[in-house]
Amino acid sequence: MSPLKIGLIDLVSKGPANTLWAKIMHANLASIMPQVIAAWCEQEGHEVTMICYTGYEDLRKELPDNVDLVFISSFTQAALLAYALSNYYRSQGAVTVLGGPHARCYPDDAILYFDYVLGFTNRSTIAEILNDCTPHRPIGKQLSAGKQPAYFCGVQERWKFIEPTLKKAPFLQIVPMLGSVGCPYTCPFCIDSTVPYQPLDFQTIKSDLQFLLTKYKKPWIAFHDPNFGVRFEEIMEAIASAGAPKSFRFIAESSLSILTEKHLNQLHQNGFVALLPGIESWYELGNKSKASHITGVNKVNQVAEHVNNIFRYVPYVQTNFVLGLDSDEGAEPFELTKRFIDQSPNAFPGFSLLTAFGEAAPLNLEYQKQERVLPFPFHFLNNHLAMNIKPKNYDWVEFYDKVIDVTSYAFSPKAMYRRFRHARGITVRWMNIMRAISSEGWGRLRFYREIKQQLVGNSGFRNYFEGKTQQLPEFYYNIIKRDLGIWWQWLPENALSHNANAYLHKTMKSERGESERTG
């Protein structure tokens, strides 16, 4: 087979970005799998060009040209840009492939716009595409390895594709790593809830850390594990054996149940500077927070005490909440979150709106059966800009009132000052302030207030939220058109809409087929 010219595009941003947070951090949010695929393709003897789009580049100038095959990795919020780029490349004669979370969540929509759509992907999956490399139209071809691969290219193998992206970060350069895939917990709204936990090779992790010491004096490293530290002693041993104590600065997302006093001491000794534990709810999902038997204010008190203890060992903690769960009712869940903010003033609160991403999680099927999933364009499905599930116990205006209230409380001057005063170190204080005044805090608050205003004053807008009309409000249409810019002209017809109940329809069809075979 003749060598192919291959392009890989990692879409961190869905359009031009102009916030301080994006400028500093987007280059540090690059995905690992596109880098792995780039390495695999090059190892197969092909010519590879890779870019990571952070929103600050001129995408027209950055795009690989004269390519035979294009891989695009996209979260759902960037799916419309991915669709437009696929349409553009197809017009140039290239074959296009979609991977990443959107491909896993909405495969039946993505195959309308790509030649290949990937689920779990291993090296043999990529080899199959490289050997075939033919258009599949009008309906693309779905490929999946069935489970996560047992081996991913390490940092050293990926460095050629990591380094150019990190050079785009003006101050802080954070290397992405993996210690494991999948998660042992079964939170029903999570994309990893059905993915078996699988640790990766600890010797490779050690070797990669030693390699990074040749590139940086004290590397910053973010573990992309869904739940870091399940095999705690093994991963700590790999880190400790890679260099002298505190040779690295680590960031990881972990559950409170893992963050025991003993483990926190080990994390401190091994250079962990930021942890992102999931609290999610004051009423359910207690296994991750060591609070499976308590709820409400008792859980607030226990979790706040636990989080405050973490700060004895780690200077930065982000606590993650999901707003709008079915267990939430009335003002209490929001008031409890405000109480937690008061009791743990140095923790940075991360709020997500409950969102059903296609077939990502088992709970999404139940929402679709209940006819509660709304067909918001993919552009707004990022846990923040749109909640595409009708709340069980709130009307929309009431819900947004409470979201605005708790967000205002979390990022009020008083809360920001307390966070600043309790923080340890300039970097932590700077990070907290930057996030609060950028798109994560004040920017998100402005957007929520706009939504509330539209819900109150625009009956067509309200009807869309209530599911009484499929007509996309002009408010959302204009945002998409503005964000896509010149790529709007390449957006395929009908791409703004999708079947919000595709998961349910596919499941019902599969069950009917199984019934016919066994009957």
C-alpha positions, 0 to 999 in steps of 0.5 A: 500500500502506498503511503497516505497523506493523513490529517488529524484535527483535535477540536478543543474549541467549537469556534473562535475563542476570546476569553482569558481562560481559553487563551491560557488553558485550551492548549492544555485540554488537548485529547490523548487519543488523537495523538495516539492515532497520529503515532499509530498512523506514522508507525504504519508508514504514512505521512501525518500532519496533526493540529489541535484547534484551541480557538485562537488559530486561523483554522483556514491556515492551520488545516492540513491540505492535500490529504487522502484521509482526515481524522477529526476528534470532537466532543459534542459541543464541537460536532457542528464544526466537525461536520462542516470540516468533514463536508469541506474535506469530502469536497476536496476528495478526502475520506473522513473519520470521526472519533472522540466522545461525540462519535460514541454518543451520537454514532447514528447521526455522525454516520450521515456526515463521515465515512467512518465513525469510531467507538472504542478504537485500537490499533487494528481498528485504525489499520482497517481504515488505513487498508480500506480508505474508501468513501462510505456514502451516503451512510458512513461505516461504524467501527468499534473495538468493543472495549478500550485498548489495553495499551495507548502510546505513551508520552514519549511516543506521542511527544512529536504531537504533544509538543507543538500544541503545548507551545501554544500555551503562553504560561502554563504547559500541562502534559496529558497522561493516562493511568487507567481507563473506565471506572468502577463506579456506575453513576448512571449519567456518566459516559464511563459508567459502563466502561470496565475499569482497566489500569494501564502499564505502570512501567510505561507511566514510570518511563514517561515521567522520566522522559518528561524530566528531560523536557521540563525542570518540574513538569505539570501533568494532568491525568485524564483518568475518569477516576484516578487512583483506583489502583492507588499503591501501584500508581504511587509506586510508579510515580515515586520511582520515576524521580525524587520526591515532588519532581512533578506537579500533578492534577487528577480527578478522583473520588472522595472515597479514594482520598483518605488521610493516608492517600492524601499524604502520599499524594502530597509527597508525590507532588499532587497540586490539584484534585477534582473530586465529584460530589454531584448531589446531596441526595444520591451517588454517595458511594464516590463521596464515602456518604452512601448512607447520609443525605442533605445537610448531614452530607454537606457537613461530612463532605465539607469537612473532608474537602477542608482536610484535603486542603491540608495536603493539596493547594487546589480543589475543584468540587463538581456538582450536577444541577437538575438531577431528579432527586432535586426538588425545591430550594433545598439542594441549591441552599445546601450547595451554598452552605457547602460553599460557606463551609469550604470557602477555598474550594472552587465549585464546578457546576454542570447542568444535567445533560443526556449525551445520546447513548453515552449512559444508561440513564439517557434511555430512561429520559428518552422513554419519558419523552424528556429529552429536547433536541438542542443543537449539539453546539450547546451540549457541553454541560453548561450552555443547555440542559437538554432534559426537562427537569422533573421537579421544576418548571424552566423559569424556576430552575434557571432562577435557582441556577442563577442564584447559586452561581451568583453566590459562588462567584460573588465578590464575597465568595471570591474574596474568601476563596482568595484569602484562604488560597495558598500560593499565587498560582492558586489565587490567580487561577481562581480569579481567572476562572471566576471572571472568565467564561466559567463564572461571570460569563456563564452567569450572564448567559443564564440570565439571558436564557431566563429573560428569553424564557420569560419574555419569548413564548416561542423560546419557552415553547421550545424548552417545553417541547411544544415546538421543534423550531429552533429559536433565533437566539440559538441559531444566531450563536451557531452562525456566529461561532462557525463563521466561514465554516457555516457555509460548509455545514451540511443541510439538516445538521442543526437538527438530530433525533434526540430519541435515536438511542431509544429507537435503536434499542427498541428495534434491537429488542424487536429483532431479538424477539423475532429471532427467539420467538 
